[in-house]
């Protein structure tokens, strides 16, 4: 009979590999469909199209890595039942961080698909297409980073398991903050896709396209910031793991505030993509396009503000 902590670890591993696998599957499918269309016209483009299609697969690998670490290091795979609930909650936070961050592969697939399509028009643009397609990858790396920090400092990697339940809840809050915001990569992928199309027509659009494509990543950075603040001030990173249960629950609210508000990047990416297209037609539209694109950013800032106020109100900064 397994313990409740072990059961939570099993769920964490499932979320890690399941969420990341789903994101990679969709992203790879989007880019692969474009690859099939291009290769049908010119089979010589197969290897380059396959290289671009492979990009969204990395998120699935990140999820698999964290899932394996969880079930091996906690002893779930060997049938160990002596796992504290706090450790299970911490692993759940790690699973959420990398599992939800895996959905960034959808945005990456959108960008990679445009890169593959660009091959049929101008093959020499593959380098720039790779650069734009890699942008959403950074968001998955943020989720992987937080997942590894949680597993390391919660003692999963060293064997000295954390037993403070509120700290485990804090890990869930951190996982939500960094994981859910990474769905914003769908917005970034949309902008990057438009940038690739514009650069294919006008190479001089690379710089401006990059500026617009980077805008939707700020929400992901907000989520990463809140996740790190949660892990530090709840004591996981600082070593002071004395925390009241209610405080741990409230910290989850900070994660939701930053995480869900970060999805505003999807709207920002849509606007940024349209602004890239407008700028490629009329260079004077660049500044106005920036104003339009920044409007969606304010909602992410609202979420960031409330998350910080929650952490401050809990006296975690003191």
C-alpha positions as CSV (number, residue, x, y, z in Angstrom):
1,X,0.0,0.0,0.0
2,X,1.5,3.3,-1.1
3,X,1.4,6.5,1.0
4,X,-0.5,9.7,0.1
5,X,2.8,11.4,-0.6
6,X,3.7,8.6,-3.1
7,X,0.3,9.0,-4.8
8,X,0.9,12.7,-5.2
9,X,4.3,12.0,-6.8
10,X,2.7,9.6,-9.3
11,X,0.2,12.3,-10.2
12,X,3.0,14.8,-10.6
13,X,4.9,12.5,-12.9
14,X,1.7,12.0,-15.0
15,X,1.1,15.8,-15.3
16,X,4.8,16.4,-16.2
17,X,5.0,13.9,-19.1
18,X,1.3,14.1,-20.1
19,X,1.1,17.9,-20.3
20,X,4.4,18.3,-22.0
21,X,3.7,15.4,-24.3
22,X,0.4,16.8,-25.4
23,X,1.9,20.2,-26.1
24,X,4.8,18.7,-28.1
25,X,2.3,16.4,-30.0
26,X,0.2,19.3,-31.1
27,X,3.1,21.6,-32.0
28,X,4.8,18.8,-33.9
29,X,1.6,18.1,-35.7
30,X,1.1,21.7,-36.8
31,X,4.6,22.0,-38.2
32,X,4.5,18.5,-39.6
33,X,1.4,19.3,-41.6
34,X,3.2,22.1,-43.2
35,X,6.2,19.8,-43.9
36,X,4.0,17.4,-45.7
37,X,2.6,20.1,-48.0
38,X,6.1,21.5,-48.8
39,X,7.6,18.0,-49.4
40,X,4.7,17.1,-51.7
41,X,5.9,19.9,-54.0
42,X,9.6,19.5,-53.5
43,X,11.0,16.3,-51.9
44,X,14.5,17.9,-51.6
45,X,13.2,20.0,-48.7
46,X,12.5,17.0,-46.6
47,X,15.5,17.1,-44.3
48,X,15.2,20.8,-43.6
49,X,11.5,20.5,-43.0
50,X,12.1,17.6,-40.6
51,X,14.7,19.6,-38.7
52,X,12.2,22.4,-38.1
53,X,9.4,20.0,-37.2
54,X,11.6,18.4,-34.5
55,X,11.9,21.7,-32.6
56,X,8.6,21.4,-30.6
57,X,9.6,17.8,-29.5
58,X,12.0,19.1,-26.9
59,X,9.2,20.1,-24.5
60,X,8.1,16.5,-24.4
61,X,11.6,15.4,-23.5
62,X,11.7,18.0,-20.6
63,X,8.5,16.5,-19.3
64,X,9.8,13.0,-19.6
65,X,13.0,13.9,-17.7
66,X,11.2,15.4,-14.8
67,X,8.7,12.5,-14.6
68,X,11.5,10.0,-14.5
69,X,13.4,12.0,-11.8
70,X,10.2,12.1,-9.7
71,X,9.4,8.4,-9.8
72,X,13.0,7.3,-9.5
73,X,14.3,9.7,-6.8
74,X,11.2,9.4,-4.6
75,X,11.2,5.6,-4.9
76,X,7.7,5.4,-6.5
77,X,9.1,3.1,-9.2
78,X,10.5,0.7,-6.6
79,X,7.4,0.7,-4.5
80,X,8.6,2.9,-1.6
81,X,5.8,4.2,0.5
82,X,7.6,6.4,3.0
83,X,7.1,9.7,1.2
84,X,5.9,12.8,3.1
85,X,2.8,14.6,1.8
86,X,4.9,17.8,1.7
87,X,7.3,16.1,-0.8
88,X,4.4,14.9,-2.9
89,X,3.0,18.4,-3.0
90,X,6.5,19.7,-4.0
91,X,6.7,17.2,-6.8
92,X,3.2,18.2,-7.9
93,X,4.4,21.8,-8.2
94,X,7.4,20.5,-10.3
95,X,5.1,18.5,-12.5
96,X,2.8,21.5,-13.1
97,X,5.7,23.7,-13.9
98,X,7.2,21.6,-16.6
99,X,3.9,20.0,-17.8
100,X,2.0,23.2,-18.4
101,X,5.2,24.9,-19.8
102,X,5.2,22.1,-22.4
103,X,2.3,23.7,-24.1
104,X,4.8,26.3,-25.3
105,X,5.5,23.7,-28.0
106,X,2.2,24.7,-29.6
107,X,3.5,28.2,-30.2
108,X,6.8,26.8,-31.4
109,X,4.9,24.5,-33.8
110,X,3.1,27.5,-35.3
111,X,6.4,29.3,-35.9
112,X,8.2,26.3,-37.2
113,X,5.3,25.6,-39.5
114,X,5.7,29.0,-41.0
115,X,9.4,28.4,-41.3
116,X,8.8,25.2,-43.2
117,X,6.3,27.0,-45.5
118,X,9.0,29.7,-46.1
119,X,11.3,27.0,-47.4
120,X,9.2,26.5,-50.5
121,X,9.5,30.2,-51.3
122,X,13.1,31.1,-50.2
123,X,15.3,28.2,-48.9
124,X,18.0,30.5,-47.6
125,X,15.6,31.9,-44.9
126,X,15.9,28.7,-42.9
127,X,18.5,30.3,-40.5
128,X,16.2,33.2,-39.6
129,X,13.2,30.8,-39.4
130,X,15.1,28.7,-36.9
131,X,15.8,31.8,-34.7
132,X,12.2,32.8,-34.6
133,X,11.0,29.2,-34.0
134,X,13.4,28.8,-31.1
135,X,12.0,31.8,-29.2
136,X,9.0,29.9,-27.6
137,X,11.5,27.3,-26.4
138,X,12.8,29.7,-23.8
139,X,9.5,29.6,-22.0
140,X,9.7,25.8,-21.7
141,X,13.2,26.2,-20.2
142,X,11.8,28.5,-17.5
143,X,9.3,25.7,-16.5
144,X,12.1,23.1,-16.5
145,X,14.3,25.4,-14.4
146,X,11.7,25.9,-11.7
147,X,10.9,22.1,-11.7
148,X,14.6,21.3,-11.2
149,X,14.9,23.9,-8.4
150,X,11.8,22.4,-6.6
151,X,13.1,18.8,-6.9
152,X,16.6,19.8,-5.7
153,X,15.7,22.0,-2.8
154,X,12.8,19.9,-1.6
155,X,15.3,17.1,-1.1
156,X,14.0,14.8,-3.8
157,X,17.4,14.8,-5.5
158,X,19.4,14.5,-2.2
159,X,17.1,12.2,-0.3
160,X,16.5,14.7,2.6
161,X,12.8,15.2,1.9
162,X,10.9,18.3,3.0
163,X,8.2,17.6,5.5
164,X,6.6,21.0,5.8
165,X,3.2,20.8,4.0
166,X,2.8,24.6,3.6
167,X,6.2,24.7,1.7
168,X,4.8,22.0,-0.5
169,X,1.8,24.1,-1.2
170,X,4.1,27.0,-2.0
171,X,5.8,24.8,-4.6
172,X,2.4,24.3,-6.2
173,X,1.9,28.0,-6.3
174,X,5.3,28.4,-8.0
175,X,4.5,25.7,-10.5
176,X,1.2,27.4,-11.4
177,X,2.9,30.8,-11.8
178,X,5.6,29.6,-14.1
179,X,3.7,26.8,-15.8
180,X,0.4,28.4,-16.8
181,X,2.1,31.6,-18.1
182,X,4.0,29.4,-20.6
183,X,0.8,28.9,-22.6
184,X,1.6,32.5,-23.6
185,X,4.0,31.0,-26.0
186,X,1.1,30.5,-28.3
187,X,1.0,34.3,-28.7
188,X,4.7,34.4,-29.2
189,X,4.5,31.7,-31.8
190,X,1.8,33.6,-33.6
191,X,3.9,36.7,-33.7
192,X,7.0,34.8,-34.8
193,X,5.0,33.1,-37.5
194,X,4.1,36.5,-39.0
195,X,7.7,37.6,-38.6
196,X,8.9,34.7,-40.7
197,X,6.4,35.4,-43.4
198,X,7.5,39.1,-43.5
199,X,11.2,38.3,-43.5
200,X,10.7,35.9,-46.4
201,X,9.4,38.8,-48.4
202,X,11.7,41.5,-46.9
203,X,14.9,40.4,-45.2
204,X,15.3,43.9,-43.6
205,X,12.2,43.0,-41.5
206,X,14.3,40.7,-39.3
207,X,15.1,43.2,-36.6
208,X,11.6,44.7,-36.3
209,X,10.1,41.2,-36.5
210,X,12.3,40.1,-33.6
211,X,11.2,43.1,-31.5
212,X,7.5,42.3,-31.9
213,X,8.1,38.6,-31.4
214,X,9.8,39.1,-28.1
215,X,7.0,41.2,-26.6
216,X,4.7,38.3,-25.6
217,X,7.6,36.7,-23.6
218,X,7.5,39.3,-20.8
219,X,4.4,37.6,-19.3
220,X,6.5,34.4,-19.0
221,X,9.2,36.4,-17.2
222,X,6.6,37.7,-14.8
223,X,5.6,34.1,-14.0
224,X,9.2,33.1,-13.6
225,X,9.8,36.0,-11.2
226,X,6.8,35.2,-9.0
227,X,7.8,31.5,-8.9
228,X,11.3,32.3,-7.7
229,X,9.9,34.8,-5.1
230,X,7.5,32.1,-3.8
231,X,10.2,29.5,-3.6
232,X,12.5,31.9,-1.8
233,X,10.2,33.6,0.7
234,X,8.3,30.4,1.6
235,X,11.7,29.1,2.7
236,X,12.4,26.4,0.1
237,X,15.4,28.2,-1.4
238,X,16.5,30.0,1.7
239,X,16.4,27.0,4.0
240,X,13.9,28.5,6.4
241,X,10.9,26.1,6.0
242,X,8.8,27.3,8.9
243,X,5.5,28.2,7.4
244,X,1.9,28.2,8.5
245,X,-0.6,26.1,6.6
246,X,-3.0,29.0,5.7
247,X,0.0,30.9,4.4
248,X,0.9,28.1,2.1
249,X,-2.6,27.9,0.7
250,X,-2.7,31.7,0.2
251,X,0.5,31.6,-1.8
252,X,-1.2,29.4,-4.4
253,X,-3.4,32.5,-5.0
254,X,-0.3,34.5,-6.0
255,X,0.6,31.7,-8.4
256,X,-2.9,31.9,-10.0
257,X,-2.8,35.7,-10.2
258,X,0.4,35.8,-12.2
259,X,-0.1,32.5,-14.1
260,X,-3.6,33.1,-15.5
261,X,-3.0,36.8,-16.2
262,X,0.0,35.8,-18.1
263,X,-2.2,34.3,-20.8
264,X,-2.8,37.8,-21.9
265,X,0.3,37.2,-24.1
266,X,-1.9,35.2,-26.4
267,X,-3.8,38.4,-27.3
268,X,-0.6,40.4,-27.4
269,X,0.9,37.9,-29.9
270,X,-2.1,38.2,-32.2
271,X,-1.7,42.0,-32.2
272,X,2.1,41.8,-32.6
273,X,1.6,39.5,-35.5
274,X,-0.7,41.9,-37.2
275,X,1.6,44.8,-36.5
276,X,4.5,42.9,-38.1
277,X,2.5,42.4,-41.3
278,X,1.5,46.1,-41.2
279,X,5.1,47.2,-40.7
280,X,6.3,45.1,-43.6
281,X,3.8,47.0,-45.9
282,X,4.5,50.4,-44.3
283,X,7.5,51.0,-42.1
284,X,5.8,54.0,-40.5
285,X,3.4,51.6,-38.9
286,X,6.1,50.3,-36.5
287,X,5.6,52.7,-33.6
288,X,1.9,52.6,-33.7
289,X,2.0,48.8,-33.9
290,X,4.1,48.8,-30.8
291,X,1.5,50.8,-29.0
292,X,-1.3,48.5,-30.1
293,X,0.8,45.5,-29.0
294,X,1.7,46.8,-25.6
295,X,-2.0,47.3,-24.6
296,X,-2.5,43.6,-23.7
297,X,0.6,43.8,-21.5
298,X,-1.2,45.8,-18.9
299,X,-3.4,42.9,-17.8
300,X,-0.3,40.8,-17.1
301,X,1.0,43.6,-15.0
302,X,-2.3,43.6,-13.0
303,X,-1.7,39.9,-12.2
304,X,1.9,40.6,-11.3
305,X,0.9,43.4,-9.0
306,X,-1.7,41.3,-7.2
307,X,0.7,38.4,-6.8
308,X,3.3,40.7,-5.2
309,X,0.7,42.3,-2.9
310,X,-0.5,38.8,-1.8
311,X,3.1,37.8,-0.9
312,X,3.7,41.2,0.8
313,X,0.4,40.9,2.7
314,X,1.5,37.5,4.0
315,X,4.6,39.1,5.5
316,X,6.8,36.9,3.4
317,X,9.1,39.8,2.4
318,X,9.8,40.6,6.1
